[in-house]
Amino acid sequence: MVTEILIGLSIGLFSGFMSGMFGIGGGSVRIPLLNLAGLTLLSAFGINLLVIPFSSSVGAISQRRNIDKKIAMYMIIGGTLGSVTGAFLAGLIPTLALAGTFVIISILTVFGIYLDRIAPKLARKINIGSWNIIAGSSCLNLITGMRGGSGGSLFPPFLRAMKLDIHRAIATSLFVTIFTASAAVVMYWHRGNIIWLSAIFVLIGSMIGAGIGSKASLKTNPTWLEIGLTVLVIALAFITVYKAL
């Protein structure tokens, strides 16, 4: 039991720090580590989604002044729809096909971080209207929802493409994932996929880590945040494929 507690706390601290630092839900880090620790993928999905609302709340509170409330509202609508649908479909689509799709989407969204510099004319043409935000967040959450995520790993690059600066993108992403994860976790709770002892200590570690990560994020140069987020999203995408092979 002691080993299980220490593993849960360690996974929580590391994934929570990444969540607070880069505005991701933390699942792209948490799920592979929980799976490596011996949990089934569905249990890892369920625990991840249970933890996200709490750890993201810590980060969102720390960065509340940077949250774009109007865009967040539209993302919650689209993201919740995508999360619930993805959670319902979890396990029905071949893992390798889902992983490949996730890599493609990850690479495309990373371009969103640098779109205003790579293709400034295209960036100026992007319409950040409500329907585009709802549709985009719904699609991202549908894909990440099928692999037990909340969309958080892809939200900051998406928001950069929607012309938010990196600090506002991270803060808004943290706020939105509170709601998108809460909607999906009900599906896993109902199916009995959540192992409560592991979940509690992963949750404790994640909340501590998220608080530390959020404070570090606010003090970090935006350029380094963009570079770190790029490396993290790409690395996690290919880890997803490796795990699927």
Buried (B, 14 or more C-beta within 10 A) or exposed (E): EEEBBEBBBBBBBBBBBBBBBBBBBBBBBBBBBBBEBEBEBBBBBBBBBBBBBBBBBBBBBBBEEBBBEEBBBBBBBBBBBBBBBBBEBBEEBEBEEBBBBBBEBBBEBBBBBBBBEEEEEEBEEBEBEBEBBBBBBBBBBBBBBBBBBBBBBBBBBBBBBBBBBBBBBBBBBBBBBBBBBBBBBEBBEEBEBBBEEBBBBBBBBBBBBBBBBBBEBBEBEEEEBBEBBBEBBBEBBBBBBEBBE
